[in-house]
């Protein structure tokens, strides 16, 4: 419902405030406050002295109040914020801090049918109230980047952490007075700590990039569910905790020829993880890529590329355990592999507009297969 409102109504009230810094700097810190039908937002940005600047924004939702007025059986609420701070201690060094986070809350409107006489709406409300779970989800990402520029090269360091917490539960007839009415409860967490280093050289028209990365991820899952198997009631009580370590190295070379009418790119990446013996050897997960860009006219380019890429299966698969706590899939899993070929045209207009038309073909290998449902997880859908 919220997405059906025209944007000019959803953001119908707006004001901008600005003020000078106390030190007399002519640059200004600017701010704006926006209120619409579903949320209110604030944005502030500007310089901090002569070597730093920042931007901050945040939103607060009151969509649940609108949905109550519309007599909808579900009440979504969200809050989010983000920031970026950039500091330049010297002309050759730059440090950037970024962060963003969000909290989403999904509740049901138990009073939606009060005063309602329409039998179709009553039936619809009853079905939705019995089916929809209560859900809470929050996540954040924080990171810092340090960049140093030398005469013919630059070095870049990245350190970041991202986290996702997801929880949901459902009671029979939405009666939470007794744990006997609990149909399911789900809590999961994913935390990824990442480090990456890149060195970029520009030598006589050659652009060379090389680097390495490390990632430590933690996954937890605790699930209780009442299900029916072969027409018999059953309970699933599952808990898992897993630490995954991922390492990588990569390199890429780019060079233009014939007055930049032809640009060629070649790259190689290796990934490996001590999760099992099949993943520890980086030669088994080498990912090559080649690409070409041809200038047909000054404003028209043709692009083509071919690559092979590798990715670990989802943490849900890596961390699945049986009743004895054994990682069931550990010995059989491999990195997922995809072969990709793409090509297309790019047109750049004289008024700085850019238009692209592109096609691609992908071929997946080593994709996990569900023994229970006898289908590749790529075709199982979003319920997995």
C-alpha positions, 0 to 999 in steps of 0.5 A: 500500500505504501508504495502505491502513493505518488512520491510527491505526496509521500514527501509533501513536507520539506524544509532546509536549514543551514548555518555558518560554522563558528570559526568563520569558515565560509563553507556551511553545514547544511541540513534537511528535514523531510516528512511524508506519509510513511516516515520522517528523515533528517540529513546533515552534511558539511565540512569539519575544519579544512581537512574533514567533512561528513554526512549523516542521515536517518529515518523514522517510520510511522507507517504502522500508524497509517496501516492501522488507519487503513485497517490492514492486518500487518504493521511494519515499522523501520528505522535506519541511519547512515554516516560517512566521515572523511579525513585528509591528514595530508595531500597523500593520505585519506581516511574514510569511516562509513556506517549504516544500520537498520531495524525492522519490526513486523507486527500483526494488528489483532484488532483489525476486524473490530467493527468490520461487517464485510464477510470477505474482509473478515475471512481475509483478515483471519487468514492473514492473522493466522499465517503471518509471524512476528518478526524482528530484524536488525543489521549494521555495517561499519568500516574504515578505509585508509588510502595512501597515494605515492608517485606511481601507485596507491595503497588501500586498506579496508577493515569492516564488520557487518552483522545481521540478526533475524528473529521470528515466532508464531503462536497458535491463534496468536495466543502467547499465554502458554508455551504449549501454543508455540508453533515455531521460534527462529533466531539467527545471526551472521557476523562477518569481519573483513580485511582487504589490502590493495596495491594499484600501480600506474606504469606507462599506461599499465594499470596493475592491481594486486591484493589479498583478503581475509574474512572471519564469519560467525553464524548461529541458528536456533530453531524450534518448529512443530511440523507434520511429516507423513500426517504425523505431528513432529517437532524440530529443535535445532541449534548450530554455531559455526566459525568460517575463515575465508582467505583470498588473493587477486590481481588484475592488469588493464592496458589500452592500445591504439589511442584507447580504441582497444582496452584489454583486461585480465585478472585472476583471483584465488579463494580458499577456506579450511572448512574442509579438505576440498576447500583448502586448496586455492588452485581448486578455486581459481577465478580467471577473467578477461575483458575487452572494450572496443571504441567504435565511435567516440561515443559508442563502445562495445564491451565483452567479458568472460569469467569464472567465479567461486563462492561459498554456499550459504551459512545455512548449508555450511552450519547444518547439524544433525541431532548429534551436533555433526556438520552433516554437509561438511565432507561433501560441500565445494565452492559454488562455481559460475561461468559467465559470458557477457557482451553489450554496447555503451553509448555516451551522449554529448550531454553526459548521458550514458546508455547501455544494452547488455546480455549475459549467459551463466552456467552454475556448477557445484550448486547444493542439492536438497536430498529431502526435496530432490531439487537444486537449491537454486530452484527451491525458492525463497522459503529455504 
